[in-house]
Amino acid sequence: MSKLEDLHANLIAGDLRAASKLVEIALPAMVRLITRLVPKLHNGHEDACLETLLDYLEAPAAYDPARAGLLTYLITKAHS
């Protein structure tokens, strides 16, 4: 299990500090990947990633670890 999946499990268990750690780790990687996938977004990359992270944090149980890694899940949501 990766660090992000560990933080997801902690978040589900009620550790609110896990949310900030998750954003701290995931946001830079997400911005780099989304910038490569959608280069014509014109500086909206970070906004799209933050919105995706906030949506995830509102309902973390919607993520199914059996289907994909958390970063893959978040990138897919941000890309769409």
Secondary structure, DSSP 4 states (H G I P E B T S, - for coil): --HHHHHHHHHHTT-THHHHHHHHHHHHHHHHHHHHH-GGG-S-HHHHHHHHHHHHHH-GGG--TTTS-HHHHHHHHHH-
